[in-house]
Amino acid sequence: MTLEEQHLSKIHKETLLQINKVKALSIFSEEKSGIFFKHFTNKIIVLFEAIWAEDCSLQSSVSSLRYILEALVKTERFIKDPEFLSLFYYQYLKDHHNRLKLLKGRLEKDISILDAYIEKKSKIDKKYSLYTKERDNESFKKACQEHDSEVKKLYVAMSNEFSIYLESAEIDTMEYLKLKLESTNKVSLSERIKEVSDEIEKKKIKGATKNKFTRTSDEFKECGLKDEYDFIYSFTSDLLHCRSY
């Protein structure tokens, strides 16, 4: 084992010890917040294992290590200040609630895009419906080909406008896709937003609304890692953002 591998192995062991300390905190026994923090700690382990993979690129390694470092600084605060753990979960709920609302907004926009293309397709269908009574002549065959060509172009144009549901837009009919988005995705999103809203209200009642969040740089400073923060963030930002040429 090389010195670098020994160093990473040591970090890995220390990381697992840190995670086990966090898992011993009482909030892990709560049903919903416990599930969230188990995902939080498990992701640290998963990313660490990904870094060990031979095919892990520099960009992936840098982004994973930066995430792990931030997460470990958070866990240090969890251990020092258990109240912060509840506040962190409360902040996560608010952020997650906002993300779900943005997702629902995008879903509604995609449905409006579908409505516009369904109307365009209806006009194409109507345009060529006159040929349905002439099934045996060449004009009917030509009309079918032209109809299919126009509809195909319409589907390609529609797919280019979708972001979240692009894959479905390529395989489903417009009408079925709209039904699926309205009856399944939109309903499940609304239910999830209501569920998160209820959890936020529950945490408000418990008094977990006080703002104790600080900037990431301040958290590193509190843990005695300000110099490491300044170096790592300068180095990794150049790699992760469009500043490395």
RAPE-V44373 format. One record per residue. N is the residue number from 1. RES is the residue in three letters. PSI is psi in whole degrees, -180 to 180 (none if undefined). Layout:
((N/RES/PSI) (N/RES/PSI))
This chain:
((1/MET/130) (2/THR/167) (3/LEU/-38) (4/GLU/-43) (5/GLU/-37) (6/GLN/-40) (7/HIS/-46) (8/LEU/-38) (9/SER/-40) (10/LYS/-44) (11/ILE/-41) (12/HIS/-45) (13/LYS/-42) (14/GLU/-35) (15/THR/-44) (16/LEU/-38) (17/LEU/-42) (18/GLN/-43) (19/ILE/-41) (20/ASN/-34) (21/LYS/-42) (22/VAL/-40) (23/LYS/-20) (24/ALA/-11) (25/LEU/152) (26/SER/-29) (27/ILE/-20) (28/PHE/-14) (29/SER/-14) (30/GLU/146) (31/GLU/-61) (32/LYS/-47) (33/SER/-32) (34/GLY/-41) (35/ILE/-43) (36/PHE/-47) (37/PHE/-25) (38/LYS/-41) (39/HIS/-40) (40/PHE/-50) (41/THR/-36) (42/ASN/-34) (43/LYS/-36) (44/ILE/-44) (45/ILE/-44) (46/VAL/-44) (47/LEU/-36) (48/PHE/-42) (49/GLU/-34) (50/ALA/-36) (51/ILE/-32) (52/TRP/-20) (53/ALA/141) (54/GLU/-31) (55/ASP/13) (56/CYS/121) (57/SER/167) (58/LEU/-43) (59/GLN/-43) (60/SER/-42) (61/SER/-45) (62/VAL/-47) (63/SER/-38) (64/SER/-44) (65/LEU/-38) (66/ARG/-42) (67/TYR/-46) (68/ILE/-44) (69/LEU/-47) (70/GLU/-42) (71/ALA/-40) (72/LEU/-35) (73/VAL/-39) (74/LYS/-45) (75/THR/-33) (76/GLU/-40) (77/ARG/-37) (78/PHE/-45) (79/ILE/-42) (80/LYS/-34) (81/ASP/87) (82/PRO/-28) (83/GLU/-34) (84/PHE/-30) (85/LEU/-45) (86/SER/-40) (87/LEU/-37) (88/PHE/-43) (89/TYR/-40) (90/TYR/-43) (91/GLN/-38) (92/TYR/-43) (93/LEU/-44) (94/LYS/-43) (95/ASP/-42) (96/HIS/-38) (97/HIS/-43) (98/ASN/-40) (99/ARG/-41) (100/LEU/-39) (101/LYS/-38) (102/LEU/-41) (103/LEU/-41) (104/LYS/-40) (105/GLY/-40) (106/ARG/-38) (107/LEU/-45) (108/GLU/-35) (109/LYS/-41) (110/ASP/-36) (111/ILE/-39) (112/SER/-35) (113/ILE/-43) (114/LEU/-44) (115/ASP/-43) (116/ALA/-41) (117/TYR/-31) (118/ILE/-39) (119/GLU/-41) (120/LYS/-41) (121/LYS/-37) (122/SER/-39) (123/LYS/-37) (124/ILE/-45) (125/ASP/-43) (126/LYS/-37) (127/LYS/-39) (128/TYR/0) (129/SER/-21) (130/LEU/-22) (131/TYR/-2) (132/THR/-24) (133/LYS/-5) (134/GLU/51) (135/ARG/-20) (136/ASP/-9) (137/ASN/168) (138/GLU/-32) (139/SER/-34) (140/PHE/-45) (141/LYS/-42) (142/LYS/-41) (143/ALA/-40) (144/CYS/-44) (145/GLN/-43) (146/GLU/-40) (147/HIS/-50) (148/ASP/-38) (149/SER/-44) (150/GLU/-41) (151/VAL/-40) (152/LYS/-44) (153/LYS/-36) (154/LEU/-42) (155/TYR/-39) (156/VAL/-46) (157/ALA/-40) (158/MET/-43) (159/SER/-34) (160/ASN/-17) (161/GLU/-13) (162/PHE/147) (163/SER/-60) (164/ILE/-39) (165/TYR/34) (166/LEU/-45) (167/GLU/-43) (168/SER/-36) (169/ALA/-25) (170/GLU/-20) (171/ILE/-21) (172/ASP/156) (173/THR/157) (174/MET/-45) (175/GLU/-43) (176/TYR/-39) (177/LEU/-42) (178/LYS/-43) (179/LEU/-43) (180/LYS/-43) (181/LEU/-40) (182/GLU/-41) (183/SER/-24) (184/THR/-64) (185/ASN/-46) (186/LYS/-40) (187/VAL/-47) (188/SER/-36) (189/LEU/-44) (190/SER/-41) (191/GLU/-41) (192/ARG/-39) (193/ILE/-42) (194/LYS/-40) (195/GLU/-44) (196/VAL/-39) (197/SER/-42) (198/ASP/-39) (199/GLU/-37) (200/ILE/-45) (201/GLU/-37) (202/LYS/-43) (203/LYS/-31) (204/LYS/-42) (205/ILE/-35) (206/LYS/-5) (207/GLY/18) (208/ALA/50) (209/THR/-7) (210/LYS/135) (211/ASN/110) (212/LYS/16) (213/PHE/139) (214/THR/172) (215/ARG/155) (216/THR/-41) (217/SER/-36) (218/ASP/-36) (219/GLU/-41) (220/PHE/-40) (221/LYS/-41) (222/GLU/-31) (223/CYS/5) (224/GLY/28) (225/LEU/28) (226/LYS/-42) (227/ASP/-42) (228/GLU/-39) (229/TYR/-49) (230/ASP/-42) (231/PHE/-50) (232/ILE/-43) (233/TYR/-34) (234/SER/-44) (235/PHE/-48) (236/THR/-32) (237/SER/-38) (238/ASP/-31) (239/LEU/-36) (240/LEU/-27) (241/HIS/173) (242/CYS/63) (243/ARG/5) (244/SER/117) (245/TYR/none))
